[in-house]
Each structure stands twice: as C-alpha cells, then as structure tokens.
Amino acid sequence: MSDDNVNRLFTQFKNKYVTVDLRGDYQTEGTIIAIDNYLNLVLENENGLETIKGGNIIFISLKED
C-alpha cells in the first residue's frame, strides 16, 4: 500500500463526527476538520477547535447521526 492510499483512507474521515479515545482514559468527540498521515487531528466541538497528536490516539470511532 502506497503513502497516497493511506492518505486517501484517512481523508475519508474529514468532516465526519467521531469519538476519539486517548491515552490516560480521556475521550473527546467532534467533527474532524483536518487529519494527516500521522493521525494528528483537528476537531471542532462545543469547546471550539481541539488539536490532538496522533501518538495519543488509541481508537477513533464514527458516531451515528
């Protein structure tokens, strides 16, 4: 699988509402505004914009509308 394919797979989650499980038993949710190949995220939620480093992410799940 090439880097272009990985990037394309990640970008399909852009503008989707997700729940993100993080290290330290922390969880956040919001709409993915930006995502890169390192899984760094920018989420938009009720608190504004939140930046999450990919190394802290344990699990990302799509939320149903």
Secondary structure, DSSP 4 states (H G I P E B T S, - for coil): --HHHHHHHHHTTTT-EEEEEETTTEEEEEEEEEE-TT--EEEEETTEEEEE-GGGEEEEEEPP-
